[in-house]
Amino acid sequence: IGLLASLLLIVYKSSRPHLASLGRVPGVPGAYFALDRHPESQAIPGILIFRLDAPIYYANALTVRERAKALLDETQPPPHAVILDSAGQDSMDITSADMLKGLLTELKDKGIAIYVVELHGTIREFIERTWIMELIGEDHIFPTLDAAVSFIESTDQAETSNTKM
């Protein structure tokens, strides 16, 4: 009974992983923490940063998708860029790939740019084989979260300067 209860508890917890929206910590270069757990973190206007604290797989793919969509809807002002922090992802299955393709397609259709950080080699190979990389773009992969945020902010500043001219 104890073994069965433990197994059920593991499946239950892994099917409902924490999906965090991250914000920048003022005064601490390169530090980003979950907005819901660290009140000192500040959301970056126009950029939504997702970090999933568990691997995506068939049992949690739909939950992750719904939570991501809810975070998108809650974010004010609406984001023009989404960063997926993939540091916690070391494997994916076909169900999670299909979910991710659908979510990324919806984001692109809304004009939201997609960026990925800390992409493990095994995940990179998988998303290349499943055509997900075509939705993201090789030039939207960054080694760190801070590098991606800096790139987006510099691109935003360049676009703002160009529209003023």
C-alpha positions in Angstrom: 0.0 0.0 0.0 2.8 2.4 0.9 4.6 1.7 -2.5 1.4 2.3 -4.4 0.6 5.5 -2.5 4.2 6.8 -3.1 3.9 6.0 -6.8 0.5 7.8 -7.1 2.0 10.8 -5.2 4.9 11.0 -7.6 2.6 10.9 -10.7 0.3 13.4 -9.1 3.1 15.9 -8.3 4.9 15.5 -11.7 1.6 16.0 -13.6 1.2 19.5 -12.0 4.6 21.1 -12.2 5.2 24.7 -11.1 5.4 27.0 -14.1 7.0 30.3 -13.0 6.9 33.7 -14.5 10.3 35.2 -13.8 11.3 38.8 -13.1 14.6 40.7 -12.7 16.0 41.3 -9.2 17.0 44.9 -8.9 20.6 45.5 -8.0 21.6 41.9 -8.7 23.0 41.6 -12.3 21.7 38.5 -14.1 19.4 37.4 -11.3 15.8 36.4 -12.2 13.4 34.9 -9.7 9.8 33.7 -9.7 7.5 36.7 -9.4 5.0 34.7 -7.3 7.6 33.6 -4.7 9.9 36.6 -4.6 8.2 40.0 -4.2 11.5 41.8 -4.8 11.5 40.5 -8.4 10.2 42.9 -11.1 8.5 41.9 -14.3 10.1 43.2 -17.4 7.5 45.1 -19.5 6.8 43.4 -22.8 8.8 40.3 -21.9 7.3 37.2 -20.3 9.8 34.7 -19.0 8.6 31.1 -18.3 10.5 28.6 -16.3 9.1 25.1 -15.8 10.4 23.5 -12.7 10.0 19.9 -14.1 10.4 18.1 -17.4 7.5 18.2 -19.8 6.0 14.8 -20.6 2.7 13.3 -21.6 1.2 13.4 -18.1 1.7 17.2 -17.6 1.8 18.6 -21.2 -1.8 19.9 -21.2 -1.5 21.3 -17.7 1.7 23.2 -18.7 0.0 24.5 -21.8 -3.0 25.8 -19.9 -0.8 27.4 -17.2 1.3 29.1 -19.9 -1.8 30.5 -21.6 -3.1 31.8 -18.2 0.2 33.5 -17.5 0.1 35.1 -21.0 -3.4 36.4 -20.4 -2.5 37.7 -16.9 0.6 39.6 -18.1 0.2 43.4 -18.4 1.2 45.0 -20.7 0.7 42.0 -23.1 4.2 40.6 -24.0 5.7 41.0 -27.4 8.4 38.5 -26.5 8.4 35.2 -24.5 11.5 33.5 -23.2 11.4 29.8 -22.4 14.0 29.0 -19.7 14.7 25.3 -20.6 17.3 24.7 -17.9 15.0 22.1 -16.2 14.3 20.2 -19.4 16.5 17.2 -20.1 14.1 15.1 -22.1 10.9 15.4 -24.1 8.3 13.0 -25.6 6.1 13.3 -28.6 3.1 14.5 -26.6 5.1 17.4 -25.1 6.6 18.2 -28.6 3.1 18.4 -30.0 1.9 20.6 -27.2 5.0 22.9 -27.6 4.5 23.1 -31.3 0.8 24.2 -30.8 1.7 26.8 -28.1 4.6 28.2 -30.1 2.4 28.5 -33.2 -0.3 30.3 -31.2 2.4 32.8 -29.9 3.8 33.4 -33.4 0.3 33.9 -34.8 -0.2 36.6 -32.1 3.0 38.3 -33.2 4.9 37.3 -30.1 8.6 36.6 -30.6 9.9 33.3 -29.0 13.3 32.9 -27.4 14.9 29.9 -25.6 17.7 29.9 -23.1 19.8 27.1 -21.5 18.9 24.5 -24.1 20.5 21.1 -23.4 22.0 19.2 -26.2 19.5 16.3 -26.1 16.6 18.7 -26.2 18.2 20.7 -29.0 18.5 17.5 -31.1 14.9 16.6 -30.3 13.4 19.9 -31.3 15.4 19.9 -34.5 14.1 16.5 -35.4 10.5 17.5 -34.6 10.6 20.8 -36.5 10.1 22.9 -33.4 13.4 24.7 -34.1 11.8 26.2 -37.2 9.2 27.9 -35.0 11.8 29.3 -32.7 14.7 30.1 -35.0 18.3 29.4 -34.5 19.0 33.1 -33.8 16.6 33.1 -30.9 18.6 30.5 -28.8 20.7 32.0 -26.1 23.1 30.5 -23.5 21.7 32.5 -20.6 18.6 34.3 -19.6 20.4 37.6 -19.1 21.8 37.4 -22.7 18.3 36.9 -24.1 16.8 39.7 -22.1 19.6 42.1 -23.1 19.2 41.1 -26.8 15.4 41.8 -26.6 15.8 45.1 -24.8 18.5 46.3 -27.2 16.3 45.3 -30.2 13.4 47.1 -28.6 15.5 50.3 -28.2 16.7 50.1 -31.8 13.1 49.8 -33.0 12.0 52.7 -30.9 14.9 54.8 -32.2 14.0 53.9 -35.8 10.3 54.8 -35.4 11.2 58.2 -34.0 13.2 59.1 -37.1 
